[in-house]
Amino acid sequence: MNLPGLPRRMRWQLTLLLSGVLMCALAVLGALTLNRQVATARADIENQANALLRNLAVASANPTLLGSLDELDDLLRRSVEFPGVLDLQIVDAQGRSLSHVRRAPDGGVQGVIDPPQRRLALPTGPTPPIAEQRSGGRVTMVGFRPIVGGRPLGWVRGEFATDELDQIRTRILWSVLVSAGLAVGVGSSLLYLVLRRPMRALEHARRFAVALDRSEGRSLELLPAPVEIEDLQRALGHASERLHAQRQELATTIQQLRIHQAALEERNELLDAIFTLSPDGFVSFDAAHCVNYVSRAFLALSGLAEAELAGLHESAFFDLLRRASLAPAAFPDPTALDLPAPAGGAGPVRRHLVEMAAPARRVLEIGLRRSRIASVSQVLYVRDVTHESAVDRMKSEFLSTAAHELRTPMASIYGFAELLLHRDYEPAARRELVQTIHRQSELVVYIVNELLDLARIESRRGQDLVYERLLLDDLVGEAVAAYKTPAGRAPPRVEHDGNTAAVKADRKKMLQVALNILSNAYKYSNAGEVLMAARRRCEGGRDWAGIAVRDHGIGMTPEQSRRVGERFYRADASGNVPGTGLGMSIVKELVELQGGKVELQSEPGVGTTVTLWLPLAAA
């Protein structure tokens, strides 16, 4: 349907709607008519078939009883010529065929000879109804009637055509299609006549709306249309001009917002990168004082999980942090954590330190800064000061121990010097006092030299090492030759096994640590030999070479062995063995600076073996 006064889309919609309604109505009417006529035609075919079968059953009773097959054939040939009859057959009570004729495709009659062994499937009821059956894509109707002559003699079977039903269906289908076409054409014409004027006005409005959409805010001439449509066009034109102006303002605003958003996203990415890379932890709270951001560094430092912190209120957050600390009672009050503003006074800021229990014992410095931003109320700052606290503690312990070690010889020097100043002694006594002062002065110099050695090692960190290729057997021999064996003791026994292991190390430093180990072996063993030898082994996929020194002295417990290398630590706390407790610290520092390690094996009352391992040098 083509209605020039209607919008294009509405033309098709109305056409489809009208066509659909008419088609549905005609389809329902056609279906009802088809069912009624088909039912009538089927009833006529069934009645004719029942009458024919009934007459055949009566007429064939006497020939069947007498066995006159020719008479039965003649009876069936005359009957098969009736209209619609396709096949007629008479069988005995066991289903064996007595006579069988069929209408040929050319309309003639032909007899059918059935095999004697074939038995026809007989119905069970006395007068079964006529039923449809499909054979070779064709639908036919089949009926049975019994032959009775005082007793059941057989059955008459007939097959009838249903071509008339198909013809009825075809006629009704064509009638429905022709009626639908006429109805659609007439209905479309009537619809056009009724809706032409209002739809033409609607089409004008549509065209004006399309032009208005492309006008970009320009004023448009009104299209000729009814007064109502012209008023609508005028109102839409004014609205379009205002909307265009507002859209331009909105586009400018959106562009500015995009610029600000891009700058904000860039700043957020920068802050995220800073927070991610920073070792310090940060926690921000929203306007309701609930957690809205937690940095990864804070989670690693505190040992808390992000899931249990998200959305947590300030009070619950600090309670959770307090319980995770090592000393909850000493946890500072949140109100005391406020840090001064950047432009605040220049006075000192109090540090708040918290020691955490998990995942590792850490000392954290925490502070809280209030925010002036509406979306963020405050930010918690956390810094790991574990190393600083450990260094401060080690410095304090070091200074205390060094002062204690220096106080003893200095007290002797001061006391004996004061005696020499205020009293007169015999030359022999004076000489003894001076010798005591000299010995104590040597001890002070020894302690100071070892302290200076440790300070030099820490400050230079191996920069003054001079590496060269050393054969350990040569180094062992050089150390034994340079060591001054105490009076009354046998020199170290050197064990030679043909080992030609070589390392890359500083000769003077390795000689220093070897002499230190030898000195400790003699000091902590009153008797027994001291063995010194070069060793070699493979560990961790690397080849190692080392110098081992073994004594038969007092030995150490496992707890004492673990503390060897700590500054001023001495396994012998009785004071009978002279020393400062710095020698093994220097040995450990020098060996580790050269890529090696110190291995100690000891057993109380049995002795100690110290091995200085260094990586084997390449050939």
C-alpha positions in Angstrom: 0.0 0.0 0.0 1.4 3.4 -1.0 -0.1 6.3 0.8 1.7 9.5 -0.3 0.2 11.6 2.4 1.6 9.4 5.2 5.0 9.1 6.7 7.1 6.3 5.1 7.4 4.2 8.2 3.7 4.6 9.1 2.7 3.5 5.6 4.3 0.2 6.1 3.1 -0.1 9.7 -0.5 0.5 8.8 -0.3 -1.8 5.8 1.2 -4.6 7.8 -1.4 -4.0 10.6 -4.4 -4.1 8.3 -3.0 -7.0 6.3 -2.3 -8.9 9.5 -5.8 -8.3 10.9 -7.5 -9.3 7.6 -5.3 -12.3 7.1 -6.0 -13.6 10.7 -9.7 -13.1 10.2 -9.8 -14.9 6.8 -7.5 -17.6 8.1 -9.8 -18.3 11.0 -12.9 -18.3 8.7 -11.1 -20.5 6.1 -10.1 -23.0 8.8 -13.6 -23.2 10.1 -15.0 -23.7 6.6 -12.4 -26.2 5.7 -13.0 -28.3 8.8 -16.7 -28.3 8.2 -16.6 -29.2 4.6 -13.8 -31.8 5.1 -15.8 -33.4 7.9 -18.9 -33.5 5.6 -17.0 -35.0 2.7 -15.4 -37.6 5.0 -18.7 -38.6 6.4 -20.1 -39.0 2.8 -17.1 -41.2 1.9 -17.5 -43.3 5.0 -21.3 -43.7 4.4 -20.8 -44.8 0.8 -18.0 -47.2 1.9 -20.1 -48.7 4.7 -23.0 -49.2 2.3 -20.8 -50.9 -0.3 -19.0 -53.1 2.2 -22.3 -54.1 3.8 -23.9 -55.0 0.4 -20.8 -57.0 -0.6 -20.8 -58.9 2.7 -24.4 -59.9 2.2 -24.0 -60.7 -1.5 -20.8 -62.7 -1.0 -22.2 -64.9 1.9 -23.7 -67.6 -0.4 -20.7 -67.8 -2.9 -18.3 -67.9 0.0 -20.2 -70.8 1.7 -20.3 -72.7 -1.6 -16.7 -71.8 -2.5 -17.7 -70.2 -5.8 -14.6 -68.1 -6.4 -15.6 -67.0 -9.9 -18.8 -65.6 -8.6 -16.8 -63.7 -5.9 -14.5 -62.3 -8.6 -17.4 -61.2 -10.7 -19.0 -59.5 -7.7 -15.8 -57.6 -6.8 -15.1 -56.5 -10.4 -18.6 -55.0 -10.7 -18.3 -53.3 -7.3 -14.7 -51.8 -7.9 -16.1 -49.7 -10.7 -18.0 -47.5 -8.2 -16.4 -44.0 -7.8 -13.7 -43.7 -5.2 -13.1 -47.5 -4.9 -9.4 -48.4 -5.1 -9.2 -52.0 -3.8 -11.6 -54.8 -2.8 -10.7 -58.1 -1.2 -12.6 -61.1 0.3 -10.7 -63.4 2.7 -11.8 -66.4 4.7 -12.0 -66.5 8.5 -8.2 -67.2 8.8 -7.3 -64.2 6.6 -6.4 -66.2 3.4 -7.4 -64.3 0.2 -10.4 -65.8 -1.7 -10.8 -62.9 -4.3 -8.9 -59.7 -4.8 -9.4 -56.9 -7.4 -7.8 -53.5 -7.7 -8.4 -50.4 -9.8 -5.6 -49.9 -12.3 -3.9 -46.5 -12.7 -5.6 -46.1 -16.1 -9.0 -46.6 -14.5 -9.4 -50.3 -15.5 -9.9 -53.3 -13.2 -7.2 -55.8 -12.6 -7.2 -59.0 -10.5 -4.6 -59.6 -7.8 -3.3 -63.1 -7.0 -2.1 -63.2 -3.4 0.3 -65.9 -2.2 -1.4 -68.7 -0.3 0.8 -68.3 2.7 -0.1 -64.6 3.1 -2.6 -63.9 5.8 -4.4 -60.6 6.1 -4.4 -58.9 9.5 -8.1 -59.1 10.6 -9.8 -56.7 12.9 -10.9 -57.8 16.4 -14.4 -56.1 16.6 -17.5 -57.3 14.8 -18.0 -54.0 12.8 -14.8 -52.0 12.9 -15.0 -48.3 11.8 -13.4 -47.1 8.6 -10.0 -45.6 9.3 -7.4 -43.6 7.4 -4.0 -45.1 6.4 -1.0 -43.6 4.7 0.8 -45.7 2.0 3.5 -44.4 -0.3 2.7 -40.7 0.6 -1.0 -41.2 -0.2 -3.8 -41.2 2.3 -6.7 -43.6 1.8 -9.6 -45.0 3.9 -9.8 -48.7 4.7 -12.8 -50.6 6.1 -13.8 -54.2 7.0 -17.2 -56.0 7.1 -17.7 -59.6 8.3 -19.3 -62.2 6.1 -21.8 -64.2 8.1 -23.8 -67.3 7.0 -25.0 -68.9 10.2 -21.3 -68.7 11.3 -18.4 -66.3 10.5 -17.3 -67.1 6.9 -14.7 -64.4 6.3 -14.3 -60.6 5.7 -14.7 -58.1 3.0 -11.9 -55.4 2.9 -12.2 -52.2 0.9 -9.8 -49.3 0.3 -11.3 -46.0 -0.8 -9.7 -42.8 -2.3 -9.7 -39.4 -0.4 -8.9 -37.2 -3.4 -12.1 -35.3 -2.9 -10.8 -34.1 0.5 -7.7 -32.7 -1.1 -9.7 -31.0 -3.8 -11.9 -29.4 -1.1 -8.8 -28.1 0.7 -7.3 -26.7 -2.5 -10.5 -24.9 -3.4 -10.9 -23.4 0.1 -7.2 -22.3 0.2 -7.5 -20.4 -3.1 -10.7 -18.9 -2.0 -9.0 -17.6 1.2 -6.1 -16.2 -0.8 -8.2 -14.4 -3.3 -10.5 -13.0 -0.6 -7.4 -11.8 1.4 -6.1 -10.0 -1.6 -9.4 -8.3 -2.3 -9.8 -7.4 1.4 -6.3 -5.9 1.7 -6.8 -3.8 -1.4 -10.2 -2.5 -0.4 -9.2 -2.0 3.2 -6.1 0.0 2.2 -8.1 2.2 -0.1 -10.6 2.9 2.6 -7.9 3.5 5.2 -6.2 6.0 2.8 -9.4 7.9 2.3 -10.0 8.2 6.0 -6.5 9.0 7.2 -5.2 11.1 4.2 -5.8 14.6 5.6 -4.6 14.1 9.3 -1.6 12.0 8.1 -0.6 14.7 5.6 -0.4 17.2 8.4 1.6 14.7 10.4 4.0 14.3 7.5 4.5 18.1 7.3 5.4 18.0 11.0 7.8 15.1 10.5 9.6 17.0 7.6 9.8 20.1 9.8 11.3 18.0 12.6 13.9 16.5 10.3 14.9 19.9 9.0 15.0 21.2 12.5 17.4 18.5 13.5 19.8 19.5 10.8 19.3 23.3 11.3 22.1 23.6 14.0 20.0 26.3 15.8 19.1 28.3 12.6 15.6 29.7 12.2 13.4 27.7 9.7 10.5 28.8 7.5 7.2 27.2 8.5 5.9 24.6 6.1 2.2 25.0 5.0 0.1 23.0 7.3 -3.0 23.3 9.5 -2.9 26.0 12.3 -2.2 23.4 15.0 0.8 22.0 13.1 2.1 25.6 12.4 2.0 26.4 16.1 3.8 23.2 16.8 6.5 24.1 14.2 6.9 27.6 15.7 7.3 26.2 19.3 9.7 23.6 18.1 11.8 26.2 16.3 12.1 28.4 19.4 13.0 25.4 21.5 15.6 24.3 19.0 17.3 27.7 19.1 17.4 27.6 22.9 18.6 24.0 23.0 21.4 24.8 20.5 22.7 27.6 22.6 22.5 25.4 25.7 24.3 22.6 23.9 27.1 24.9 22.9 27.5 26.0 26.5 27.3 22.4 27.6 30.0 21.4 25.1 32.3 24.1 26.4 31.7 23.0 30.0 32.3 19.3 29.1 35.5 20.3 27.3 36.7 22.1 30.5 35.6 19.2 32.6 37.6 16.8 30.4 40.7 18.9 30.8 40.3 19.0 34.5 39.5 15.3 34.6 42.7 14.5 32.6 44.7 16.6 35.0 43.1 15.0 37.9 43.7 11.5 36.5 47.3 12.4 35.8 47.7 13.6 39.4 46.0 10.5 40.7 48.2 8.2 38.7 51.2 10.2 40.0 50.0 9.8 43.6 49.3 6.1 43.1 52.8 5.6 41.7 54.3 7.5 44.6 52.2 5.6 47.2 53.0 2.3 45.4 56.8 2.9 45.2 57.0 4.6 48.6 58.2 2.3 51.5 56.0 4.4 53.8 52.4 3.5 54.5 49.3 5.7 54.1 45.7 5.3 55.2 43.1 7.9 54.3 39.7 8.3 56.0 36.6 9.8 54.3 34.3 12.5 55.7 32.6 10.0 57.9 36.0 9.0 59.4 35.9 5.6 57.7 38.8 4.0 55.9 38.6 4.6 52.1 42.2 4.0 51.0 45.0 1.7 52.2 48.4 1.6 50.5 50.2 -1.7 49.9 53.2 -0.5 52.1 50.9 -0.1 55.1 49.5 -3.7 54.7 53.1 -5.0 54.5 54.2 -3.1 57.5 51.2 -3.7 59.7 50.5 -7.3 58.7 46.7 -6.5 58.4 44.5 -7.5 55.4 42.9 -5.0 53.1 39.5 -6.8 53.4 39.3 -6.3 57.2 40.2 -2.6 56.9 37.9 -1.5 54.1 35.1 0.8 55.3 36.3 0.5 59.0 35.5 3.4 61.3 38.4 5.4 62.8 37.8 4.0 66.4 37.6 0.4 65.2 40.6 0.9 62.9 42.9 2.1 65.8 41.5 -0.6 68.1 42.6 -3.2 65.4 46.0 -1.5 65.1 46.4 -1.5 68.8 45.7 -5.2 69.2 48.2 -5.9 66.4 51.0 -4.1 68.3 53.4 -5.8 70.6 52.4 -3.6 73.6 48.7 -2.6 73.3 48.8 -0.7 76.6 51.6 1.6 75.3 49.8 2.4 72.1 49.4 6.2 71.8 46.0 7.8 71.9 44.8 8.8 68.4 44.2 12.4 69.5 47.9 12.6 70.3 49.0 11.5 66.8 48.1 14.8 65.1 51.0 16.2 63.1 51.4 20.0 62.8 50.4 21.6 59.5 53.3 22.3 57.1 53.2 26.1 58.0 53.0 25.4 61.7 55.5 26.4 64.4 59.1 25.5 64.3 59.0 23.6 67.6 60.2 20.0 67.8 57.7 17.3 66.8 57.2 14.4 69.1 57.7 11.0 67.5 55.2 8.2 68.2 56.8 4.8 67.9 54.8 1.5 67.9 56.3 -1.9 67.8 54.3 -4.4 65.8 54.2 -8.1 66.6 53.4 -9.6 63.1 54.3 -10.4 60.4 57.7 -9.5 61.8 58.7 -7.4 64.8 58.9 -3.9 63.4 59.1 -0.5 64.9 56.8 2.0 63.2 56.6 5.7 63.5 53.0 6.9 63.0 51.4 10.3 62.7 48.0 11.6 61.8 47.3 14.7 59.8 43.9 16.3 59.5 42.6 17.3 56.1 40.7 20.4 54.9 39.2 18.4 51.9 35.6 17.6 52.3 36.0 14.0 51.0 39.1 13.2 53.2 39.0 13.9 56.9 42.5 12.7 57.8 45.5 10.7 56.6 47.5 8.3 58.7 51.3 8.2 57.9 53.4 5.2 58.9 57.2 4.8 58.5 59.3 1.8 59.2 62.1 2.9 61.6 63.1 -0.6 62.7 66.6 -0.2 61.3 67.0 3.2 62.8 65.9 2.0 66.2 68.2 -1.0 66.0 71.1 1.2 65.0 70.4 3.6 67.8 70.2 0.7 70.3 73.4 -0.8 68.9 75.2 2.6 69.2 74.1 2.9 72.7 75.1 -0.6 73.6 78.4 -0.1 71.7 79.3 3.1 73.5 78.3 1.7 76.9 80.4 -1.5 76.3 83.3 0.5 74.9 83.3 2.9 77.8 83.1 -0.1 80.2 86.1 -1.8 78.5 88.2 1.3 78.5 87.2 2.2 82.1 89.0 -0.8 83.6 92.5 -0.1 82.2 92.1 3.7 82.5 91.2 3.3 86.2 94.4 1.3 86.8 96.5 3.9 84.8 94.8 6.8 86.7 95.3 5.1 90.1 98.9 4.1 89.7 99.8 7.5 88.2 98.2 9.2 91.2 100.2 7.1 93.6 103.5 8.0 91.7 102.6 11.7 92.0 101.9 11.7 95.7 104.2 9.1 97.1 107.8 8.3 96.9 108.6 4.6 96.2 111.7 2.6 96.0 113.1 2.2 92.5 111.9 -1.4 92.3 108.4 -0.6 93.4 108.3 2.5 91.1 109.4 0.4 88.2 106.6 -2.2 88.9 104.0 0.6 89.0 105.3 2.0 85.8 105.2 -1.4 84.1 101.6 -1.8 85.2 100.7 1.6 83.8 102.5 0.5 80.6 100.6 -2.8 80.3 97.3 -1.0 80.9 98.2 1.6 78.3 99.0 -1.1 75.8 95.5 -2.6 76.5 93.9 0.8 75.9 95.8 1.2 72.7 94.8 -2.3 71.6 91.1 -1.6 72.3 91.3 1.7 70.5 93.0 0.1 67.5 90.4 -2.6 67.2 87.6 0.0 67.4 89.4 2.0 64.7 89.7 -1.1 62.6 85.9 -1.8 62.9 85.1 1.9 62.1 87.5 1.8 59.1 85.9 -1.5 57.8 82.4 -0.1 58.1 83.3 3.2 56.4 85.2 1.9 53.5 83.2 -1.3 53.0 86.0 -3.1 51.2 87.2 -0.2 49.0 90.8 -0.5 50.4 91.0 -4.3 49.7 93.8 -5.4 47.3 92.7 -8.6 45.7 95.2 -11.2 44.4 95.3 -14.9 43.7 96.4 -16.8 46.9 97.2 -20.4 47.4 95.8 -21.4 50.8 98.7 -23.7 51.6 101.1 -20.8 51.2 98.8 -18.6 53.4 98.7 -21.2 56.1 102.5 -21.5 56.1 102.9 -17.7 56.3 100.5 -17.4 59.2 102.2 -20.1 61.2 105.6 -18.5 60.6 104.3 -15.1 61.6 102.5 -16.2 64.8 104.5 -16.0 68.0 103.6 -19.1 70.0 103.0 -18.6 73.7 105.8 -19.8 76.1 105.4 -23.5 77.0 103.1 -24.3 74.1 103.9 -26.2 70.9 103.6 -24.4 67.6 100.5 -25.1 65.4 100.5 -28.4 63.6 100.0 -27.8 59.9 98.1 -30.5 58.0 99.3 -30.9 54.4 97.1 -33.0 52.0 98.4 -31.7 48.7 95.6 -29.2 48.4 96.4 -26.5 45.9 93.2 -24.6 46.3 93.5 -20.9 45.4 91.2 -18.0 46.3 91.0 -14.3 45.2 91.5 -12.3 48.4 93.5 -9.6 50.2 96.7 -11.2 51.5 97.2 -8.8 54.4 93.6 -9.0 55.6 93.5 -12.8 55.3 96.8 -13.0 57.2 95.3 -10.7 59.9 92.2 -12.9 60.3 94.2 -16.1 60.3 96.5 -14.8 63.1 93.4 -13.7 65.1 91.9 -17.2 64.8 95.2 -18.7 65.9 95.5 -16.4 68.8 92.0 -17.3 70.0 92.7 -21.0 69.7 95.7 -20.7 72.0 94.0 -18.3 74.5 91.0 -20.6 75.0 93.0 -23.9 75.2 95.4 -24.3 78.1 96.9 -27.5 76.6 96.7 -29.7 73.6 97.8 -29.1 70.1 96.3 -26.6 67.7 95.8 -27.8 64.1 95.7 -25.5 61.1 95.0 -26.7 57.5 93.5 -25.8 54.2 90.2 -27.2 53.2 88.0 -27.5 50.1 84.3 -28.4 49.5 81.4 -27.9 47.1 78.2 -26.4 48.5 75.2 -24.8 46.8 76.6 -25.5 43.4 79.8 -23.5 44.1 83.3 -24.6 45.0 84.7 -23.2 48.3 88.2 -23.2 49.8 89.0 -22.3 53.4 91.4 -22.2 56.3 90.4 -24.3 59.4 91.9 -23.9 62.9 91.0 -26.5 65.5 91.9 -26.5 69.2 91.2 -28.7 72.2 90.1 -26.0 74.5 87.1 -25.1 76.7 84.6 -25.1 73.7 81.3 -23.3 73.6 77.6 -24.1 74.0 75.2 -23.7 71.0 73.9 -20.4 72.5 77.4 -19.1 72.9 78.3 -20.2 69.3 75.4 -18.2 67.9 76.6 -15.0 69.5 80.2 -15.2 68.3 80.8 -12.2 66.1 78.8 -9.8 68.3 80.9 -6.8 69.3 82.4 -7.1 72.8 80.9 -10.5 73.3 83.2 -13.0 74.9 82.3 -16.6 75.6 84.5 -16.6 78.7 82.8 -14.3 81.1 85.2 -15.0 84.0 87.8 -12.5 82.8 90.7 -15.0 83.1 91.3 -14.8 79.3 92.4 -11.4 78.2 90.7 -9.8 75.2 88.1 -7.2 74.1 85.5 -9.3 72.3 86.1 -7.4 69.1 88.5 -9.9 67.3 85.8 -12.2 65.9 83.7 -9.2 64.8 86.7 -8.0 62.8 87.2 -11.5 61.4 83.6 -11.8 60.3 83.5 -8.4 58.7 86.7 -8.9 56.7 85.8 -12.4 55.5 82.2 -11.4 54.5 83.5 -8.3 52.6 85.6 -10.7 50.5 82.5 -12.8 49.6 83.2 -15.5 52.2 81.7 -16.8 55.4 82.8 -17.9 58.9 81.8 -21.4 60.0 82.2 -22.4 63.7 81.8 -25.8 65.2 82.2 -26.1 69.0 81.4 -28.5 71.9 81.9 -27.7 75.5 85.0 -29.4 77.0 86.0 -30.8 73.6 87.2 -27.8 71.6 86.4 -25.5 68.7 87.0 -25.5 65.0 86.8 -22.2 63.1 86.8 -22.3 59.3 87.2 -19.3 57.0 85.5 -20.1 53.7 86.1 -18.1 50.5 84.9 -18.8 46.9 87.4 -20.9 44.9 89.2 -18.7 42.4 88.9 -19.6 38.7 91.8 -21.5 37.1 
